[in-house]
Amino acid sequence: MGLFSSKTKTTVGTAVARVIPDESLPDSIKNGVIKSIFEDGDLSEHVVEALTGSIGVRAERMYEYGKRAYAHGLPSGQMVSSAIGRAEVEAVLATLEGNTVLLDYLHYGPANNLHIGWMNLISSRGYNTTTNELPPLSTSEGTTVWLHDMVVVVPEAKFPTMSQDSLAQWGQAPCAGYTHERAIGTEASRGLILHSPVETSSTRLDEFLRVTYTWYLPVKDTDPNTWKKYAEFDIPVAGYPNDAEYLHVKYKVGGVIKYWMYRIGSGIHPTLDALVDAAPEVNGTFFPFAYFRYNKKSEIEDKSTAAYKTSKKLVKYLGMDYDDIAAAIDENPDIANVEQAMLMMAVPVNTEDQQELWYLYEFFENMYFANGGGAMTRDTAVIFAGLRGEILPQTNLVIQDSRFKMGIRHSGIYRARVGGTIGVVGSHARGMETIYTEYSSVNHETGATQIELIPHKYHYFRKQITEHLYEEIQVVGLQTLFYVFESFASIGDEEDDILMIPLDRSITEKLTIPQREVLYARSLHYVFNSKVVTKVKWYQQGWFKAIIIIVSVVLAVVSLGQSEGFMSILRAAMIMGGTQLVATTLIIAIIKMAAVTIGVRLFVKAVGAELAFLAAIIAAAFGMYTYFAGDPTWSQNLLSLSSNLTKGIGSFMQGQMDDLLKDASDFSKYIEEQTKLLDTAQDLLEGNNLLSPFVIFGESPDDYYNRTVHSGNIGVIGFEAVSSYVEVALTLPKLDETVGENFYVQ
């Protein structure tokens, strides 16, 4: 990829919608009772008949069909831990070393910076893990050189978004190794020394490890600063893709400590790849996923495939029309971004329904035992990890069929019995709380320590087991991952995480048919996974924005017109720091490549008119200075830059003014339209209806009372009405009776 090439940015997301809302949930028993009443039939027969056709039974038939004939099979579950495959890793390393190995730690996850540092220190610097010595440096200094410390340094802006897995610090701290200053203590006692905090840098844009080493001069005097020496070098962290996952291993062979990494999926060691990428079982115990869209293609485009035919029959068991649903989904205006659209039977973690809470408790209790149980409590595990500067080990239950996979990931699952009451015996409850551990980091430039509070969300699921005792399952760091595209996984939409737990029939088969009906009906969800790939032009990328923002500083302080030329630029930039060095070099390249003329409008647009104007002034002033200093060529370039910037600012401001004028014109049209609406409404409000049968203008209060309220003697009026019927019927109304006595015509 060239420097000015476009790159892709992939965004994935998930949306979930209930199929049956609460007000439409079926109740077969109630329907059977009502039918028996209207048909005057046997109550039990009608109830049994209704239950036989309920979703509680039909979903079971769907499951059996999916197991027997569905093209994609039933999803199966595979537990993947961050400490996965200890025996397999030991076997591979024993073969590589030709000797038995003893594992110190094994972690699976994204590339870890400190582990990379240890590997580089050994392979490139000849570090001796037994003596803590750096032999090549000992040779160059003429005396023994020891490792003093190795600290992870990351860009300040990047630190809050970095994975804690990549910043975790495992094993013995680099600052605990033997030196003359740290001669006291055993290896075990040095193992209790904490790691140095991660440092953040406001000037560096790359991740690296700062290695400090120390040695003593042979001749000592009373001032230790003259014979106690320290120096440092950097180890860059590069070449490890963000979406790749590795096995990190620290092991001992023949008494020597070594470090090793293996990228899962590289194909070098198939036994290790199989730990994570093993093909799913043909049939698991989870209810099937029904696909309406896959790989951004509608399933109804080709009705001759087995996928279409078996999917259509699958959802028919639930009483749903596959073609109608797929066609409705395809009508979505943003359907081009939908990677998968499917029907899934799953329970949301934030439910309050007792039947769903029962399932969640049973599911996570099974997961607790699948993780080996354990006596350690949640608080003990979190505190222990915080004290060691480590992260909690992660476990991911991968649920997948032949097409799609999702994961249920957590950082620990615990069980406890608590005295108290959440309801009647057998009732369930759930909730979520957050606990925090402190994570210290040090500013690389100022040395100031800053404390980051790392939140650990945990969900709890409770069951009342006696009148005064309930049991609680605690799940730390719970996430549901939808693997939308290759290694890109979504955990929710733009607003919040989506936590969905698919239905496992090995659990639900314990329920009665009425209980299944409630759970199955509530669990039906449409799941839409979207993928958006957008092109990012080179001038929109972060590196270019960083360059143009500091261009004014570079022009102001770097003497580009000195006779030494390019070397003086490098020296000045080195004084300013690594970021400016890169920026200065690239700016020179941009100017030499005529970016002064082709990129000025983009420059003004990116940084704004104010900063661009400041850069133009500095460029003009510095151009005049270089002219009088005897460098007319560079002066001409700078003055040309200033002129082009000024023109670019003018063009930019004119564009802004045109936009404002257009907005003003649009607003005037809007005002005119709204004024017409107001005039029309006013005309309607001022209308008169003088022939209203309810109001007679000019009528006195007594007449109004006698006409509307007072009825007189009903009997007399009745007789009078009969006797005078013909006269009244033939009499035409008078004008004053219709419009009032005070009405007159001019």
MARTI-982986 format. One record per residue (C-alpha): x, y, z. Coordinates in Angstrom, 3 decimals, m for minus. Example, Ala and Ser with C-alpha at 12.3 -4.5 7.8 and 13.67 -1.06 7.14 Angstrom:
BEGIN
         X         Y         Z
    12.300    m4.500     7.800
    13.670    m1.060     7.140
This chain:
BEGIN
         X         Y         Z
     0.000     0.000     0.000
     1.526     3.325    m1.082
     1.734     6.410     1.077
    m1.171     8.109    m0.691
    m3.301     5.006    m1.303
    m6.824     4.689     0.052
    m7.465     2.277     2.852
   m10.664     0.602     4.038
   m12.420     1.020     7.350
   m14.888    m1.714     8.278
   m17.759    m1.105    10.683
   m20.048    m3.861    11.892
   m23.175    m3.678    14.009
   m26.125    m5.745    15.163
   m29.820    m5.019    15.616
   m32.298    m7.358    17.309
   m36.117    m7.274    17.227
   m38.691    m9.437    19.006
   m40.919   m11.421    16.657
   m43.939   m11.647    19.024
   m44.603    m8.624    21.278
   m45.896    m9.122    24.816
   m49.489    m8.245    23.943
   m49.580   m10.958    21.251
   m47.996   m13.842    23.144
   m50.002   m17.083    22.733
   m51.815   m18.839    25.590
   m52.925   m22.263    24.385
   m54.563   m23.309    27.670
   m56.719   m20.187    27.715
   m57.635   m20.651    24.050
   m58.569   m24.297    24.690
   m60.823   m23.344    27.615
   m62.601   m20.639    25.599
   m63.097   m22.978    22.650
   m64.534   m25.694    24.866
   m67.061   m23.205    26.287
   m68.241   m21.971    22.898
   m68.403   m25.440    21.398
   m69.817   m27.013    24.557
   m67.086   m29.659    24.364
   m64.851   m31.534    26.742
   m62.508   m29.104    28.503
   m59.501   m31.420    28.779
   m59.721   m32.510    25.140
   m59.771   m28.929    23.890
   m56.849   m27.920    26.111
   m54.783   m30.907    24.979
   m55.613   m30.145    21.352
   m54.546   m26.502    21.774
   m51.288   m27.475    23.464
   m50.508   m30.002    20.718
   m50.599   m27.217    18.136
   m48.797   m24.671    20.310
   m45.357   m23.201    19.626
   m44.079   m25.230    22.574
   m44.588   m28.392    20.489
   m44.006   m26.952    17.004
   m40.573   m25.597    17.984
   m39.619   m29.083    19.151
   m40.586   m30.439    15.736
   m38.520   m27.699    14.124
   m35.534   m28.747    16.235
   m35.885   m32.389    15.166
   m36.147   m31.378    11.521
   m33.082   m29.151    11.858
   m31.160   m32.024    13.378
   m32.279   m34.415    10.657
   m32.387   m32.444     7.388
   m31.519   m28.725     7.755
   m28.807   m27.663     5.294
   m26.774   m25.779     7.914
   m27.256   m28.161    10.829
   m27.801   m27.258    14.473
   m25.399   m24.837    16.193
   m22.890   m26.483    18.517
   m21.029   m24.942    21.426
   m17.269   m24.994    21.999
   m15.606   m23.520    25.082
   m12.456   m21.517    24.298
   m10.352   m20.190    27.188
    m7.514   m17.658    27.277
    m5.501   m20.487    28.894
    m6.447   m22.889    26.101
    m4.557   m25.989    25.015
    m1.882   m26.431    27.661
    m1.190   m30.054    26.706
    m1.137   m29.285    22.965
     1.256   m26.352    23.439
     3.579   m28.418    25.628
     3.684   m31.136    22.943
     4.561   m28.649    20.174
     7.285   m26.951    22.240
     8.745   m30.299    23.310
     9.111   m31.211    19.632
    10.699   m27.853    18.779
    13.112   m27.976    21.718
    13.775   m31.722    21.597
    13.253   m31.806    25.331
    10.507   m31.685    27.933
     9.255   m28.178    28.702
     7.613   m26.681    31.793
     5.034   m23.947    31.153
     5.086   m20.849    33.339
     2.089   m19.142    31.715
    m0.120   m19.590    28.647
    m2.465   m16.879    27.395
    m4.606   m16.685    24.258
    m5.628   m13.303    22.850
    m4.363   m10.216    20.974
    m0.624    m9.524    20.806
     0.693    m8.532    24.236
     3.272    m5.711    24.276
     5.356    m6.859    27.244
     5.564   m10.425    25.950
     6.784    m9.054    22.597
     9.418    m7.062    24.497
    10.761   m10.157    26.267
    10.987   m12.050    22.965
    12.852    m9.196    21.260
    15.156    m8.701    24.217
    16.262   m12.334    24.010
    16.449   m12.723    20.228
    17.937    m9.334    19.278
    19.803    m8.225    22.417
    21.071   m11.572    23.681
    19.391   m11.175    27.065
    20.263   m13.905    29.575
    17.126   m14.815    31.526
    19.174   m16.567    34.233
    21.701   m13.825    35.083
    19.610   m10.807    33.950
    22.643    m9.763    31.883
    22.812    m8.171    28.423
    26.095    m9.767    27.138
    26.519    m7.699    23.918
    26.309    m4.489    25.951
    28.645    m5.949    28.572
    31.211    m6.483    25.820
    30.882    m2.936    24.503
    31.081    m1.346    27.976
    33.869    m3.581    29.247
    31.902    m4.546    32.361
    28.732    m6.435    33.303
    25.509    m4.764    32.092
    22.173    m5.739    33.642
    18.573    m5.138    32.676
    17.210    m2.461    34.985
    13.614    m2.262    33.690
    11.408    m2.565    30.614
     8.318    m0.347    30.439
     5.412    m0.401    27.983
     4.834     3.029    26.369
     1.731     3.819    24.284
     0.382     7.018    22.675
    m1.682     9.047    25.103
    m4.632     9.360    22.723
    m4.649     5.636    21.988
    m4.392     4.421    25.585
    m8.113     4.638    26.553
    m9.136     2.556    23.532
    m6.482    m0.153    23.794
    m7.398    m3.687    24.746
    m6.429    m4.502    28.308
    m5.238    m7.869    26.998
    m2.449    m6.169    25.059
    m1.368    m4.154    28.126
    m1.522    m7.020    30.621
     1.737    m7.770    32.459
     2.357   m11.444    33.143
     5.088   m13.224    35.047
     8.048   m11.686    36.881
     8.451    m7.933    36.511
    11.406    m6.675    34.401
    12.372    m4.416    37.327
    12.821    m7.427    39.627
    15.862    m9.038    38.005
    19.303    m9.293    39.685
    21.660    m6.287    39.627
    24.209    m5.060    42.184
    21.469    m2.836    43.572
    19.005    m5.728    43.754
    21.365    m8.394    45.011
    19.328    m9.199    48.120
    16.425   m11.612    47.900
    15.541   m14.904    46.309
    13.846   m15.493    42.980
    10.583   m16.142    44.831
    10.783   m12.833    46.705
    11.606   m10.934    43.522
     8.502   m12.489    41.994
     6.413   m10.398    44.411
     7.766    m7.122    42.999
     5.116    m5.321    40.943
     5.578    m4.317    37.312
     6.300    m0.701    36.459
     3.103     1.061    35.313
     2.384     1.506    31.633
     3.542     4.923    30.392
     1.708     7.205    27.984
     3.358     9.585    25.533
     1.899    12.794    24.134
     4.562    13.080    21.418
     5.052     9.531    20.154
     2.517     8.026    17.766
     3.845     4.467    17.981
     3.796     1.787    20.663
     7.173     0.729    22.040
     9.008    m0.601    25.094
    11.602     1.565    26.817
    14.429    m0.658    28.063
    16.713     0.717    30.780
    20.017    m0.999    31.573
    22.677    m0.325    34.195
    26.353    m0.989    34.868
    29.115     0.121    37.241
    32.465     1.637    36.336
    35.479    m0.230    37.770
    36.689     2.880    39.667
    34.353     4.252    42.310
    34.514     7.497    44.274
    32.332     9.117    46.878
    29.755    10.322    44.327
    27.687     7.345    43.080
    26.539     9.359    40.060
    30.024     9.128    38.580
    30.283     5.333    38.684
    26.650     4.138    38.625
    25.537     4.339    34.983
    22.159     4.038    33.262
    21.195     4.102    29.593
    18.200     3.062    27.533
    16.968     1.961    24.122
    13.556     1.351    22.541
    11.963    m1.835    21.233
     9.215    m1.032    18.688
     5.931    m2.930    18.692
     4.982    m3.426    15.046
     3.893    m6.148    12.678
     1.102    m7.566    14.823
    m2.330    m7.061    13.169
    m5.090    m5.820    15.451
    m7.474    m8.561    14.376
    m5.001   m11.435    14.902
    m4.930   m13.610    18.013
    m1.908   m15.365    19.466
    m0.855   m17.964    21.973
     1.620   m16.345    24.401
     3.846   m18.835    26.206
     6.547   m18.448    28.834
     8.249   m21.753    29.526
    11.410   m23.278    30.931
    13.570   m25.883    29.184
    16.876   m27.152    30.528
    16.677   m24.563    33.320
    16.471   m21.670    30.811
    13.423   m19.386    30.570
    12.094   m18.722    27.069
     9.210   m16.840    25.473
     7.187   m17.906    22.441
     4.216   m16.672    20.394
     2.076   m18.426    17.837
    m0.541   m16.798    15.609
    m3.698   m18.902    15.530
    m4.676   m19.785    11.987
    m1.187   m19.446    10.478
    m1.182   m23.151     9.563
     2.295   m23.904    10.938
     1.010   m26.059    13.783
    m2.393   m27.566    12.856
    m2.936   m28.979    16.346
    m2.824   m25.463    17.777
    m5.019   m23.999    15.023
    m7.593   m26.676    15.792
    m7.884   m25.427    19.376
    m9.880   m22.439    18.154
   m10.698   m22.996    14.500
   m12.041   m26.532    14.802
   m15.035   m27.171    12.540
   m18.375   m27.202    14.371
   m20.141   m30.441    15.084
   m22.792   m31.444    12.565
   m25.499   m31.189    15.200
   m25.306   m29.488    18.560
   m27.986   m28.856    21.129
   m28.920   m25.240    20.304
   m32.020   m24.431    18.274
   m31.273   m23.759    14.576
   m30.575   m20.347    13.031
   m32.931   m19.672    10.094
   m31.317   m17.414     7.463
   m33.229   m14.958     5.279
   m30.092   m13.212     4.069
   m26.432   m14.232     4.002
   m23.293   m12.650     2.508
   m25.448    m9.632     1.581
   m27.606   m11.822    m0.678
   m31.272   m12.646    m0.227
   m31.994   m16.347     0.177
   m35.049   m16.089    m2.091
   m32.929   m15.046    m5.093
   m32.335   m18.711    m5.900
   m35.151   m21.013    m4.822
   m33.485   m24.129    m6.174
   m30.879   m24.397    m3.413
   m31.048   m26.761    m0.460
   m30.477   m23.763     1.811
   m33.698   m22.138     0.575
   m35.806   m25.283     0.580
   m34.798   m26.464     4.048
   m35.013   m22.948     5.537
   m38.534   m22.538     4.141
   m39.625   m25.816     5.708
   m37.831   m25.015     8.962
   m39.814   m21.846     9.709
   m43.037   m23.462     8.441
   m42.962   m25.579    11.596
   m43.454   m22.325    13.512
   m46.369   m21.286    11.303
   m44.346   m18.579     9.515
   m44.210   m17.835     5.781
   m40.542   m17.809     4.792
   m40.985   m16.039     1.426
   m43.103   m13.218     2.871
   m40.612   m12.541     5.673
   m37.599   m12.585     3.320
   m39.349   m10.276     0.842
   m40.275    m7.844     3.637
   m36.677    m7.795     4.871
   m35.439    m7.073     1.342
   m37.637    m3.936     1.265
   m35.407    m2.300     3.889
   m33.854     0.846     2.300
   m30.466    m0.006     3.901
   m30.604    m3.679     2.952
   m27.342    m3.397     0.973
   m25.450    m3.116     4.280
   m27.102    m6.142     5.907
   m24.627    m9.021     5.915
   m26.918   m11.527     7.643
   m30.602   m11.531     8.524
   m31.763   m14.501    10.556
   m34.325   m15.868    12.951
   m32.835   m16.908    16.289
   m34.309   m18.357    19.454
   m32.514   m16.531    22.260
   m33.197   m14.875    25.612
   m32.138   m11.268    26.330
   m30.129   m10.907    29.530
   m32.089    m7.811    30.591
   m35.402    m9.704    30.760
   m37.719    m9.597    33.769
   m39.855   m12.591    32.768
   m39.635   m15.430    35.288
   m39.515   m18.188    32.654
   m36.633   m16.491    30.852
   m34.844   m15.812    34.151
   m35.135   m19.519    34.937
   m33.400   m20.337    31.658
   m30.611   m17.791    32.200
   m29.897   m19.155    35.662
   m29.763   m22.745    34.375
   m27.579   m21.758    31.409
   m24.948   m19.915    33.447
   m24.961   m22.562    36.152
   m24.074   m25.092    33.443
   m21.353   m22.748    32.205
   m20.019   m22.404    35.753
   m19.541   m26.166    36.030
   m18.148   m26.347    32.469
   m15.475   m23.864    33.562
   m14.474   m26.188    36.387
   m16.373   m24.510    39.197
   m13.939   m23.311    41.847
   m13.940   m21.995    45.371
   m12.523   m18.500    44.615
   m15.053   m15.691    44.923
   m15.565   m12.950    42.380
   m14.176   m10.173    44.590
   m11.086   m12.220    45.458
   m10.346   m12.876    41.774
   m10.753    m9.219    40.773
    m8.651    m7.912    43.669
    m5.934   m10.502    43.044
    m5.761    m9.561    39.357
    m5.596    m5.878    40.232
    m2.758    m6.370    42.725
    m0.743    m8.328    40.173
    m1.400    m5.803    37.424
    m3.004    m8.576    35.380
    m6.339    m9.036    33.672
    m8.954   m11.623    34.465
    m8.682   m14.736    32.257
   m11.335   m14.845    29.553
   m13.534   m17.674    28.342
   m15.581   m17.654    25.146
   m18.391   m20.108    24.412
   m18.401   m20.203    20.597
   m21.807   m21.231    19.189
   m21.777   m21.964    15.450
   m23.357   m23.936    12.657
   m21.889   m24.422     9.189
   m22.525   m20.756     8.319
   m22.442   m18.394    11.241
   m20.885   m18.210    14.675
   m21.441   m16.143    17.765
   m19.732   m16.105    21.130
   m20.666   m15.667    24.777
   m17.578   m14.303    26.482
   m16.841   m13.611    30.124
   m13.871   m12.903    32.392
   m14.928   m15.189    35.201
   m17.996   m16.975    36.505
   m18.626   m17.599    40.211
   m21.313   m19.024    42.469
   m22.281   m18.068    46.003
   m25.046   m18.738    48.530
   m26.434   m15.625    50.169
   m28.793   m15.167    53.069
   m31.854   m13.171    52.120
   m35.073   m13.220    50.133
   m35.767   m12.254    46.513
   m39.247   m13.831    46.447
   m40.990   m17.121    46.987
   m38.994   m20.345    46.830
   m38.193   m21.125    43.185
   m38.446   m17.519    41.997
   m35.625   m15.830    40.078
   m34.077   m12.374    39.799
   m31.209   m10.760    37.928
   m29.198    m7.530    37.918
   m25.944    m5.860    36.963
   m23.334    m4.010    39.038
   m19.881    m2.548    38.438
   m16.728    m2.939    40.494
   m13.487    m1.091    39.788
    m9.776    m1.822    39.996
    m7.080     0.823    39.762
    m4.713     0.783    36.795
    m1.721     3.118    37.116
     0.052     4.707    34.170
     2.911     7.203    34.035
     3.247    10.075    31.586
     6.365     9.374    29.517
     7.331    13.054    29.234
     6.384    14.504    32.647
     6.768    11.444    34.852
     3.405    12.203    36.498
     1.445     9.173    37.680
    m2.166     8.921    36.599
    m4.728     6.436    37.880
    m7.181     4.770    35.515
   m10.224     3.113    37.083
   m10.885    m0.057    35.116
   m14.590    m1.026    35.339
   m15.574    m4.675    35.693
   m19.277    m5.119    34.984
   m20.799    m8.263    36.327
   m24.278    m9.708    35.888
   m25.857   m11.810    38.603
   m28.634   m14.373    38.330
   m30.400   m15.445    41.515
   m32.652   m18.308    42.558
   m34.495   m18.567    45.881
   m33.690   m22.070    47.158
   m35.127   m21.846    50.702
   m37.274   m19.339    52.533
   m34.239   m17.365    53.742
   m31.465   m18.397    51.329
   m30.857   m17.762    47.638
   m28.138   m18.878    45.243
   m26.341   m16.431    42.973
   m24.365   m16.974    39.747
   m22.005   m14.048    39.045
   m20.676   m13.479    35.501
   m17.917   m10.860    35.104
   m17.423    m9.015    31.803
   m20.311   m10.708    30.001
   m20.476   m10.043    26.247
   m22.298   m11.524    23.266
   m20.244   m11.393    20.080
   m21.729   m11.731    16.594
   m18.968   m12.634    14.135
   m20.310   m10.658    11.188
   m17.414   m10.702     8.745
   m14.089   m12.538     8.962
   m12.504   m11.411    12.247
   m14.883    m8.463    12.755
   m17.296    m9.083    15.611
   m20.171    m6.906    16.780
   m21.298    m6.649    20.381
   m24.321    m4.443    19.761
   m25.725    m1.380    18.085
   m24.607     2.250    18.303
   m26.304     2.786    21.661
   m25.633    m0.231    23.824
   m24.400    m3.806    24.024
   m26.759    m6.568    22.942
   m26.660    m9.542    25.291
   m28.526   m12.527    23.839
   m28.252   m16.126    25.079
   m29.398   m18.738    22.498
   m31.750   m21.492    23.640
   m30.096   m24.814    24.478
   m32.560   m27.679    24.128
   m30.634   m29.797    26.640
   m31.890   m27.255    29.198
   m35.361   m26.456    27.853
   m36.381   m30.109    27.566
   m36.826   m30.071    31.366
   m39.848   m27.774    30.986
   m43.500   m28.701    30.592
   m45.283   m27.859    27.330
   m47.015   m24.731    28.757
   m43.681   m23.493    30.128
   m41.990   m24.148    26.788
   m44.714   m22.206    25.020
   m43.963   m19.109    27.076
   m40.180   m19.414    26.713
   m40.156   m20.305    23.006
   m42.628   m17.589    22.010
   m40.685   m14.915    23.882
   m37.330   m16.144    22.542
   m38.076   m15.650    18.837
   m35.944   m12.765    17.565
   m34.909   m11.344    14.215
   m31.158   m10.626    14.170
   m29.687    m8.235    11.592
   m25.904    m8.005    11.263
   m24.599    m5.154     9.117
   m21.229    m4.426     7.566
   m20.226    m1.070     6.086
   m16.916    m0.639     4.261
   m16.096     2.983     3.475
   m13.196     4.402     1.517
   m10.939     6.764     3.451
    m8.946     9.059     1.182
    m5.309     9.690     1.959
    m5.895    13.296     2.989
    m8.549    12.132     5.482
    m6.216     9.741     7.243
    m4.794    10.523    10.652
    m1.149    10.804     9.620
    m1.886    13.543     7.083
    m4.059    15.516     9.494
    m1.273    15.360    12.081
     1.198    16.747     9.552
    m0.867    19.698     8.406
    m1.813    20.713    11.950
     1.834    21.164    12.984
     2.996    22.683     9.692
     3.034    26.199    11.130
     5.239    25.091    14.030
     7.664    23.394    11.671
     7.863    26.443     9.400
     8.431    28.716    12.385
    11.277    26.912    14.157
    13.140    24.917    11.513
    15.755    26.799     9.491
    15.127    25.262     6.090
    17.368    27.706     4.272
    20.701    26.910     5.915
    23.554    25.967     3.660
    23.793    22.491     5.227
    20.391    21.749     3.707
    18.608    18.576     4.620
    20.923    17.541     7.492
    20.185    20.754     9.375
    16.480    19.983     9.079
    17.026    16.554    10.583
    19.095    17.923    13.462
    16.504    20.569    14.291
    13.723    18.039    14.071
    15.608    15.636    16.361
    15.753    18.391    18.979
    12.000    18.810    18.642
    11.296    15.089    18.992
    10.428    12.031    16.922
     6.999    13.203    15.776
     8.332    16.456    14.372
    11.174    14.567    12.699
     8.703    12.502    10.713
     6.472    15.498    10.068
     9.326    17.690     8.836
    10.664    15.030     6.517
     7.246    14.416     5.005
     6.501    18.120     4.638
     9.697    18.571     2.643
     8.690    15.630     0.474
     5.202    17.077    m0.027
     6.546    20.468    m1.051
     9.062    18.899    m3.444
     6.223    16.864    m4.968
     4.281    20.097    m5.693
     1.702    19.477    m2.997
     1.863    23.259    m2.499
    m0.362    23.626    m5.537
    m2.455    20.456    m5.496
    m3.192    20.119    m1.774
    m3.765    23.671    m0.580
    m7.576    23.535    m0.739
    m7.564    20.264     1.158
    m5.212    21.834     3.703
    m7.527    24.790     4.344
   m10.562    22.530     4.549
    m8.867    20.202     7.037
    m7.377    22.728     9.480
    m9.758    25.652     9.068
    m9.248    29.172     7.789
    m7.778    30.549    11.024
    m4.890    28.097    11.289
    m4.311    28.206     7.514
    m4.070    32.024     7.677
    m1.540    31.753    10.507
     0.511    29.302     8.440
     0.358    31.684     5.466
     1.684    34.578     7.590
     4.502    32.452     8.998
     5.396    31.140     5.553
     5.488    34.683     4.128
     7.602    36.001     7.000
     9.990    33.072     6.869
    10.156    33.333     3.078
    11.314    36.929     3.307
    13.864    35.913     5.937
    15.312    33.159     3.746
    15.423    35.550     0.789
    17.625    38.010     2.673
    19.579    35.074     4.106
    20.654    34.163     0.598
    18.404    31.231    m0.297
    16.112    32.559    m3.058
    14.946    29.116    m4.207
    13.540    28.077    m0.852
    12.249    31.609    m0.312
    10.330    31.384    m3.576
     8.786    28.081    m2.475
     7.690    29.538     0.863
     6.269    32.720    m0.691
     4.453    30.585    m3.256
     3.070    28.498    m0.410
     1.894    31.643     1.395
     0.262    32.992    m1.769
    m1.486    29.725    m2.512
    m2.661    29.447     1.095
    m4.106    32.958     0.887
    m5.925    32.088    m2.321
    m7.119    28.860    m0.795
    m8.449    30.720     2.241
   m10.288    33.146    m0.012
   m11.810    30.310    m1.998
   m12.732    28.538     1.211
   m14.362    31.629     2.718
   m16.234    32.295    m0.545
   m17.564    28.751    m0.410
   m18.622    29.311     3.193
   m20.361    32.571     2.199
   m22.138    30.845    m0.701
   m23.383    28.218     1.694
   m24.645    30.917     4.064
   m26.439    32.756     1.239
   m28.049    29.526     0.103
   m29.177    28.806     3.669
   m30.587    32.361     3.925
   m32.474    31.933     0.631
   m33.886    28.595     1.752
   m34.948    30.145     5.057
   m36.729    33.018     3.253
   m38.679    30.547     1.151
   m39.573    28.640     4.306
   m40.832    31.868     5.968
   m42.939    32.699     2.889
   m44.536    29.245     2.863
   m45.309    29.351     6.575
   m46.791    32.868     6.248
   m49.194    31.633     3.563
   m50.268    28.811     5.862
   m50.913    31.303     8.670
   m52.990    33.548     6.368
   m55.097    30.584     5.264
   m55.680    29.553     8.871
   m56.638    33.117     9.814
   m59.206    33.254     7.005
   m60.755    30.054     8.277
   m60.920    31.370    11.840
   m62.731    34.598    10.801
   m65.628    32.809     9.006
   m69.309    33.435    10.202
   m72.175    30.922    10.144
   m75.281    33.033    10.823
   m77.646    30.141    10.126
   m76.439    28.013    13.020
   m79.374    26.148    14.582
   m77.868    26.549    18.022
   m77.332    30.335    18.112
   m79.833    33.121    17.287
   m78.110    36.476    17.388
   m80.131    39.140    19.252
   m82.197    36.615    21.186
   m82.984    37.651    24.771
   m81.972    35.428    27.697
   m85.611    34.722    28.600
   m86.435    33.633    25.055
   m83.288    31.462    24.925
   m84.323    29.824    28.233
   m87.853    29.166    27.106
   m86.614    27.811    23.754
   m83.863    25.515    25.018
   m84.248    24.666    28.692
   m87.802    25.415    29.811
   m90.201    22.810    28.623
   m93.415    23.876    30.396
   m96.237    21.453    31.011
   m95.458    18.415    28.893
   m99.006    17.141    28.836
  m100.517    20.462    27.685
   m97.856    20.943    25.088
   m98.523    17.427    23.801
  m102.236    18.133    23.261
  m101.484    21.523    21.656
   m98.955    19.929    19.340
  m101.550    17.462    18.022
  m104.295    20.050    17.518
  m102.012    22.585    15.812
   m99.957    20.120    13.779
  m101.362    21.163    10.371
  m100.973    24.885    11.070
   m97.425    24.547    12.310
   m96.402    22.266     9.451
   m97.700    24.742     6.811
   m96.195    27.905     8.405
   m92.936    29.162     6.870
   m90.278    30.613     9.206
   m89.975    34.395     9.510
   m86.744    36.266     8.957
   m86.491    37.585    12.523
   m87.031    34.079    13.892
   m84.129    32.801    11.784
   m81.491    35.501    12.135
   m82.727    37.589    15.077
   m84.728    40.752    15.665
   m81.776    43.137    15.237
   m80.889    41.901    11.752
   m81.643    44.352     8.940
   m80.631    44.895     5.350
   m79.141    48.193     4.251
